[in-house]
Amino acid sequence: MVPPGTSPYHDLLVTHLATWSRHDTEFIMGTMTHDCVFETSGGIDPWGRRYEGQAAVREAIEEIFEMLSDIRYMNARHTVCGDRGVSEWTMIATRPDGTRIEAHGCDLFEFKDGKIHRKDSYRKRRLTR
């Protein structure tokens, strides 16, 4: 694990996740490459749903913020090794129907040119009792 302040990529992950909790789409997009890739945790394909390029990724993020207007991330831990990184977190949000989500998850990252090139998201799906 890389201690905070010793890797620009570690600091990038800390900042990136904090801006998700602030719903700052502009800043999030500024942390990602022009040809970025975002793979969501849900979708019909084995990789979830894939968005490629700034415009598509921006749209996907804005849809998430619209659907989960109070989404925030807590208990974050970040690890970097070379041009790859991992962020572990707890996501808390409210669905449009009023039900709450609290789930552990992680993002796998690939870096390029000092920015996030690929973000691959995973989160636990809680079953109802």
Secondary structure per residue as TSV (DSSP state, phi and psi in degrees):
chain	resnum	aa	ss	phi	psi
A	1	M	-	360.0	141.0
A	2	V	-	-95.8	122.7
A	3	P	-	-64.7	150.0
A	4	P	T	-53.3	141.6
A	5	G	T	84.2	-4.6
A	6	T	S	-104.4	-8.8
A	7	S	-	-138.6	126.7
A	8	P	H	-60.1	-32.1
A	9	Y	H	-70.0	-36.5
A	10	H	H	-61.3	-48.4
A	11	D	H	-62.0	-35.5
A	12	L	H	-62.0	-42.5
A	13	L	H	-65.4	-40.9
A	14	V	H	-59.5	-48.4
A	15	T	H	-65.4	-43.7
A	16	H	H	-57.7	-48.9
A	17	L	H	-68.0	-38.5
A	18	A	H	-61.3	-36.6
A	19	T	H	-72.7	-27.0
A	20	W	H	-62.8	-42.8
A	21	S	H	-67.4	-24.5
A	22	R	H	-91.2	-4.5
A	23	H	T	60.1	40.4
A	24	D	-	-97.2	80.6
A	25	T	H	-57.3	-42.0
A	26	E	H	-59.3	-47.0
A	27	F	H	-67.8	-41.1
A	28	I	H	-56.0	-48.3
A	29	M	H	-64.3	-30.0
A	30	G	H	-69.0	-18.9
A	31	T	T	-88.2	-4.1
A	32	M	E	-114.7	149.7
A	33	T	E	-68.2	163.9
A	34	H	E	-60.1	-37.4
A	35	D	E	-101.3	34.6
A	36	C	E	-61.7	160.3
A	37	V	E	-131.4	134.1
A	38	F	E	-127.8	120.9
A	39	E	E	-112.7	122.1
A	40	T	-	-83.4	166.6
A	41	S	S	-78.0	-16.8
A	42	G	-	-123.0	153.5
A	43	G	S	155.3	175.3
A	44	I	S	-84.8	-15.5
A	45	D	B	-93.0	161.4
A	46	P	T	-57.2	-26.9
A	47	W	T	-94.5	7.2
A	48	G	B	90.0	-121.8
A	49	R	-	-128.9	133.2
A	50	R	E	-107.4	131.5
A	51	Y	E	-119.1	134.3
A	52	E	E	-126.6	133.3
A	53	G	S	91.1	155.1
A	54	Q	H	-54.7	-45.6
A	55	A	H	-63.8	-45.9
A	56	A	H	-68.6	-41.0
A	57	V	H	-66.0	-43.1
A	58	R	H	-57.4	-46.2
A	59	E	H	-61.3	-42.6
A	60	A	H	-62.6	-43.6
A	61	I	H	-65.2	-43.2
A	62	E	H	-63.9	-35.1
A	63	E	H	-64.7	-39.9
A	64	I	H	-62.4	-46.4
A	65	F	H	-64.5	-33.6
A	66	E	H	-70.6	-42.8
A	67	M	H	-73.9	-37.0
A	68	L	S	-121.3	74.8
A	69	S	T	-64.4	-18.2
A	70	D	T	-112.9	19.4
A	71	I	-	-56.7	136.8
A	72	R	E	-151.6	160.4
A	73	Y	E	-121.3	135.3
A	74	M	E	-133.1	169.8
A	75	N	E	54.9	40.2
A	76	A	E	-75.5	142.1
A	77	R	E	-134.4	136.6
A	78	H	E	-126.5	139.5
A	79	T	E	-133.7	138.9
A	80	V	E	-129.9	138.7
A	81	C	E	-141.5	105.8
A	82	G	T	64.5	-123.9
A	83	D	T	-99.2	23.6
A	84	R	E	-131.3	152.9
A	85	G	E	-150.4	164.0
A	86	V	E	-136.4	135.7
A	87	S	E	-119.2	126.9
A	88	E	E	-107.3	144.2
A	89	W	E	-160.4	170.8
A	90	T	E	-115.8	124.2
A	91	M	E	-98.3	134.9
A	92	I	E	-127.4	131.5
A	93	A	E	-161.6	168.8
A	94	T	E	-120.6	127.2
A	95	R	-	-72.3	162.3
A	96	P	T	-56.0	-28.1
A	97	D	T	-83.1	2.0
A	98	G	S	94.9	-8.4
A	99	T	-	-75.3	145.9
A	100	R	E	-92.3	147.2
A	101	I	E	-117.0	130.9
A	102	E	E	-139.7	111.9
A	103	A	E	-146.2	143.3
A	104	H	E	-79.9	151.1
A	105	G	E	-165.0	-178.3
A	106	C	E	-152.9	158.6
A	107	D	E	-121.3	135.1
A	108	L	E	-101.9	132.6
A	109	F	E	-121.8	149.7
A	110	E	E	-123.7	135.9
A	111	F	E	-107.2	150.4
A	112	K	E	-153.7	134.0
A	113	D	T	54.0	37.1
A	114	G	T	79.5	7.0
A	115	K	E	-131.5	174.8
A	116	I	E	-81.1	122.7
A	117	H	E	-95.2	-39.9
A	118	R	E	-136.9	133.5
A	119	K	E	-124.7	119.5
A	120	D	E	-118.3	110.8
A	121	S	E	-99.5	143.1
A	122	Y	E	-137.7	140.5
A	123	R	E	-148.4	153.2
A	124	K	-	-67.1	143.7
A	125	R	-	-108.2	115.0
A	126	R	-	-85.3	135.5
A	127	L	-	-89.6	146.8
A	128	T	-	-80.5	151.4
A	129	R	-	-92.3	360.0
